[in-house]
Amino acid sequence: MTGVALRIETCGKTFADATRALEPVTLTIAPGETVVLLGPSGCGKTTLLRIIAGLETPDRGGRIVFNDKDVTHVPIERRNVGMVFQSYALFPNMNVAENIGYGLKIRSVNASERKKRIAELIALTGIEGLEHRRVDQLSGGQRQRVALARAVAVQPSVLLLDEPLTALDAALREKLRGELDRLLRALGITTIYVTHDQSEAMALGDRIVVMRKGAIAQVGTPRDIYFAPENRFVAEFVGAANIIEAVCEGGALVLPGGALPLANGTLDGPAFAMIRPEAIKLVAAGGARLHGRVDSVSFVGDRQRASVGGAAGKPILVDVPNTMAVSVGDKIGLSVEPGAIRLLPGDPT
């Protein structure tokens, strides 16, 4: 399959009761790219997905373009999109093979071609042996695979997935995340994936669109979003983050417990800085630039997370190797590479 280029041009949505669900959004998605819409409930991500699908019409002036074709007013049944929902939406009166081939049948694809295509997708999604089983006899993971196979059977221009793994338990969700990534790479379909789960977004997205209050807060690769957030909301929503109020002075971030050198020493005055917990190292207090004490330690398997007081205006979270002896009350030093400190602009909220 070959994905299409997708352009979203100033698409906003105001409902009849004057509820503003989506501010005007503009975004370009490359053919075959997987873009994840990430954000909390009510941020507008599902509304945007529904506009792309043709289930909602954008406010006046908004446009949806597939390649060079304006499909803004093309109904969903003629837009050639595949959709997968959290609820699976499978047909209970059909078996697995019939569910997968349903879209091909209503498009009048001949029986031999349908059979071939169904067999290819059953193999691709790893559900061999389930062809004649009823959907109510399937596990959650198997139903999700059937839903994916049905969605891509018709070779859609765009694949739209709305929280497809949310109903599954954590272990199965992680397994299917890897399988879904493999499937999307193999098919090359342009894909829009909606989730509130940052781990899913980081694992699946070529780019992530972080949304907040109906608007785009930041667009970037997973690495961009994690290491170079453009505002406090993105910094705190994606991964754990220490947001520290401090003063930049003489090329350093000045804190109550000492000072940390900055990679960019040109800024002076009040600042808000982000430091990820794993970027901070506990070191001997003697000779360290920043000092504090261990207030609490939580063992979380692959690491320990310590809360350190006295170094900044509020406790700092630090990820520590699980083999390192750390105790409450320890007076310690903190070390941070200058490049790991991200200065955040404007209002801290």
ROVEXTOR-430783 format. One record per residue (C-alpha): residue in one letter; y, z negated, x negated. Coordinates in steps of 0.001 Angstrom, whole numbers, plus 500000, padded with zeros to 6 digits. Each point is the difference from the previous one (the first is absolute). Layout:
residues N
AYZX...
This chain:
residues 349
M500000500000500000T503577500588498920G502694497578501103V503380501060501340A503445498974498845L501564497586502483R503719499417500503I501388497191502099E503694500670500579T502286497253501376C497365498796502477G501118496913501874K498746498566503274T501848498169502752F497979499184503101A501240500148503584D500782496275500069A502351500572497001T497532498418497555R500607501514496566A496494500305498530L500805502328497115E503148500811498071P500413503672498947V497342500560497325T499819502921497577L496928500539497833T498220502907498313I496240499873499425A498227502443497694P496873501957501006G496907497842499536E501999496846499298T498988496631501445V503059498015501051V499665496439501265L502492498522502464L500022496301499132G501835497197501732P499766497030502370S499357500309503729G502927501512501858C501515501769496987G499693503499501534K497023501365498072T497807500706503043T502940501510501871L500541502403497095L496283500865499981R500106500728503739I502991502297499504I498093501933497310A497001500241502360G502058501230502935L499379496912502136E503721499160499869T503061502239499778P502672499051497456D503584499386501025R502226503053500184G500397501719496640G496683498809498562R497440502577498870I496366500086498889V499080503027497886F496477501030498898N500438502423497096D502877502086501384K499110499591503680D502071497697502182V497481498108502136T502413497432501465H499377501129503563V496425501245499519P497613497790502035I497357497970498159E497112502193501170R501592503033498318R501289498226496893N496593499882498231V500122496405498841G497023497712499496M500390496373501030V498001496847499258F500861496703501666Q499031496375499467S498012500172503258Y497990503085498859A500376501626503494L496494501512499879F498350501450503120P497335497482501149N498031502636501955M499455502124496871N497859499431496939V501329500149496437A499539503746499519E501546500776503392N503020497815499224I500579501723496668G499599503475501501Y502079499388503135G503210501523498660L498116503028498683K498313500517503370I503232500008502002R501372502519497486S497037502244500833V498485499888496507N496494501480500281A496975497702499976S498674500968496545E503386499489498346R500424496668501828K496603498827498783K500818500964496407R503384498296500097I498584496822501563A497296499811497321E502604500387497222L502130497176501384I497048497688500619A499069500412496333L503592499615498838T500501496757501941G496587498570499101I498557499601503507E496807502048499597G497295498994502455L502430498905502705E500548503431501587H498218499198503282R500994496359500291R502328498820502780V503333498616498819D499319496599501589Q497046499691497599L502214500378496927S501627497351497817G503767499889499615G499855501764496658Q497749502740501386R502312500545502971Q502948500323497664R498166502659497964V499193501928503199A503651499811501080L501106501385496623A497429502792500115R501101500974503516A503663500020498998V499504502343497036A497348502243501607V502664502288501477Q501683500427496601P503326498497501115S503314500883498417V500804496292499697L497773496928500227L501589496916501568L498381496569499627D501374496958501828E498631496698498597P496457501481499923L498364497158498038T501707496965501528A497166499083502377L497421499786497192D499097496959497908A501519499690496528A496964501110497970L499329503072502163R503692500844500081E500108500089496204K496856502154499827L501264502484502591R503389500128498269G498299501475496934E497936502407502103L503086501100501925D501884500660496783R497101502150498743L499854501895503298L503731500743500088R499952501240496390A497007502239500754L501574501503503126G503552500461498718I501534499454503447T503616498873500243T499587496416501200I502299497369501502Y498466496527500004V501541497040501849T499238496442498900H501508496545499542D497458499275497227Q501555500393496547S496585500263498293E499078502998502158A503355501590499308M499660499577496234A496417501296499963L500484503070502204G503559501221499689D501258502711497662R503326498631501224I500881497000502121V502810499926502558V500981496355500514M501657499527503390R502105497194501383K501818499688503344G499535503672500870A501264501345496691I498596500957496611A500479497229497446Q498529501971497065V497819503013499220G497979500196496792T496632500031498300P497983496772500187R501126499176496445D503662500643500896I499796497793503070Y498307497153498131F501810500010496662A503390501391501014P500859498804503525E503508500974501035N500692496925502140R498715496528500760F498093501031503120V497826502477498083A499531497562497103E498700497260502289F498052502170502442V497938501746497328G498247497374497897A501076496508499011A503462499784498495N502291497347498551I503527500725501253I502332497985497799E503720499402500389A501574499887496544V502880501134497820C499884502935497596E501860499085496861G499919501451496502G496965502158500678A497961497141501455L499020498545503353V501348496433499913L497932497437501945P500017496170500264G496993499781497665G501281502449497376A500683503715499665L497919503200500009P501078503165498144L500556503104502111A498992503547499136N503346501098501434G502659497646498697T503036501798501402L500257497976503217D502012496783500252G500473497524502832P497815498796502905A496737501834500509F496695499897501834A497006500750497827M496385500764500851I497137498955497722R496368500533501020P497755496924499460E497637501911497689A502937500993497741I500636496362499039K498007498271497287L499593496260499516V500679499094496351A500561496856497962A503289498334500872G501171499882496411G502000503086499132A499817501523503508R503183501438501524L499241498634503468H498517496594500857G498480498404503094R497186497807501286V496877500808501967D500375498782503592S496724501362501396V497037502192499051S497747502019502328F496726501519498808V499554503434501609G496930501322498197D501152502674497580R503123497986499101Q501934496807500617R503405499945501649A502310497292498734S503263498915501553V502504499053497299G503070497899500780G503140499307498011A500281503449498431A502027501645502768G501785498884503142K496660500028501835P496307499932498979I498698503026498112L496522501367500656V497991500840496875D496576501660499816V497919498337497293P496565501018498612N497228498066501739T498722498785496616M503282498334499057A500273496222500423V503053499268502145S500744496681501677V502657498709502369G502798498325498046D499563502094496827K503294500786498292I499767503638499005G501999502955498749L500270503343501786S500043503403498349V500987503253501718E500361503454498446P503575501284500585G498737503166501703A498134497957502622I503234498597501458R501311502160502829L503601499413501073L500533500469503735P503303501186501459G502120498486502720D499111497454502651P496757498157499133T498769500194503595
